[in-house]
Amino acid sequence: MEETKRTDKTILVKGLKYMGICAFLMFLGPSFLYFIMSNSDKGFYIPLLIIGILICIAAIVMLFLGIKTILDSMFKNQS
């Protein structure tokens, strides 16, 4: 009898954690950039702008990692 493929729950939870971090960064990054852009006359404008852009890039990376991990948990062969 052939065993059916099942979702690996531990990998799925890991992927959902990545997606949760992604959701947090997706709200934090643009909010941070808006705050920085509205106070462009301050002294730390350029370093804070770079940090805001890096937060947005991190959100995109976490999105791809989360989707990849979730798909691996469903479709990867556990042999």
Backbone torsions as a table, in degrees:
resi	resn	phi	psi	omega
1	MET	NA	130.8	-177.4
2	GLU	-83.9	135.1	-179.8
3	GLU	-79.0	137.7	179.4
4	THR	-80.0	152.6	178.3
5	LYS	-76.0	138.4	180.0
6	ARG	-127.4	156.7	177.4
7	THR	-76.5	130.6	175.6
8	ASP	-77.8	109.8	-172.0
9	LYS	-66.5	-35.4	-178.5
10	THR	-67.5	-39.8	178.1
11	ILE	-70.3	-35.7	177.6
12	LEU	-63.0	-42.9	178.8
13	VAL	-63.9	-39.5	177.3
14	LYS	-61.4	-42.4	178.0
15	GLY	-65.3	-38.1	178.0
16	LEU	-68.0	-32.7	175.0
17	LYS	-65.2	-42.3	176.2
18	TYR	-59.4	-41.2	-179.6
19	MET	-68.3	-34.0	175.5
20	GLY	-65.7	-43.1	176.0
21	ILE	-62.8	-40.1	178.3
22	CYS	-60.7	-45.0	-179.8
23	ALA	-62.0	-41.1	177.6
24	PHE	-62.2	-46.3	-179.4
25	LEU	-68.4	-30.5	178.8
26	MET	-67.6	-28.1	175.3
27	PHE	-87.2	-37.2	-177.0
28	LEU	-69.1	-45.0	-175.2
29	GLY	-59.9	-57.7	178.9
30	PRO	-63.5	-35.0	176.8
31	SER	-63.9	-42.3	178.3
32	PHE	-64.0	-43.5	178.9
33	LEU	-64.8	-39.3	177.7
34	TYR	-62.2	-43.7	178.6
35	PHE	-62.2	-42.6	-179.1
36	ILE	-67.5	-43.1	-178.6
37	MET	-65.9	-31.3	-179.5
38	SER	-77.8	-16.5	177.8
39	ASN	-119.2	52.8	-174.5
40	SER	-74.4	-8.8	-179.2
41	ASP	-88.2	-1.4	-179.7
42	LYS	-77.0	165.8	-174.9
43	GLY	-74.1	-30.8	-176.5
44	PHE	-97.1	32.1	-174.8
45	TYR	-62.6	-52.2	-175.1
46	ILE	-65.9	-48.9	178.6
47	PRO	-61.1	-39.4	179.3
48	LEU	-70.2	-32.8	175.7
49	LEU	-64.7	-41.3	177.7
50	ILE	-64.0	-41.8	178.1
51	ILE	-62.6	-42.2	178.6
52	GLY	-62.8	-41.2	178.0
53	ILE	-66.1	-39.4	178.3
54	LEU	-65.7	-34.9	176.5
55	ILE	-64.3	-41.8	178.4
56	CYS	-65.2	-39.8	177.5
57	ILE	-65.8	-39.8	178.1
58	ALA	-62.9	-35.0	177.5
59	ALA	-63.9	-41.4	179.2
60	ILE	-66.3	-42.3	179.3
61	VAL	-63.7	-43.8	179.2
62	MET	-64.8	-33.1	176.4
63	LEU	-62.1	-48.8	179.6
64	PHE	-65.5	-40.2	177.3
65	LEU	-63.4	-41.4	179.9
66	GLY	-64.4	-46.4	179.2
67	ILE	-63.6	-42.9	180.0
68	LYS	-63.2	-42.8	-179.2
69	THR	-66.7	-41.4	178.1
70	ILE	-64.4	-42.7	178.5
71	LEU	-67.4	-35.5	175.7
72	ASP	-63.7	-36.9	-179.0
73	SER	-67.6	-27.2	-178.0
74	MET	-90.9	-40.1	-168.5
75	PHE	-112.1	-7.9	-178.5
76	LYS	-76.0	141.1	-179.5
77	ASN	-77.2	121.6	-178.8
78	GLN	-94.1	63.2	178.9
79	SER	-113.8	NA	NA
